[in-house]
Amino acid sequence: MSLGPWQIIIIALVILVLFGRGRISEMMGDFGKGIKSFKEGVADTDSKSAAPSPRIEGPAENGTVDPVKQPDSSDTPR
């Protein structure tokens, strides 16, 4: 069962009568703000994940494994 153009027009008119023009525009504004906030959050998450990961060294020439350098407190910017 599909909706024809007349059914869509009647549904739109009923919604317009129930909520009014001002309330619908307010809801669409809130919806737009939510989408903008979501996009900013996704972009912020992507920029955080772009940070370089610690490098893992392979075996040294003498056959021993070099330890991974741990960040010191002097390495962190303030």
Phi, psi and omega in degrees: 000119179249156179272131176273176182297326181290322178295321179295319179296317180296317178298318179297319179294320179296317178297318179297320179291319182291315186262334182082157185294319182295318182292321180294316179294326177294318179295320180292325176296317177296322178297316178297319178296322178295319178295318179297317179297320178297315180297320178296321179294320178293318179295322179294320178295319179296321181290328177289324182283349180279356179295142182294142178273159180297144182272134178257121182278149177274186180296144178283174182296329182274006175093355178268160180264130177283138178289152177284133181289125177270141179294136177271164177292337179283342181280339184278132177286152179241000000 
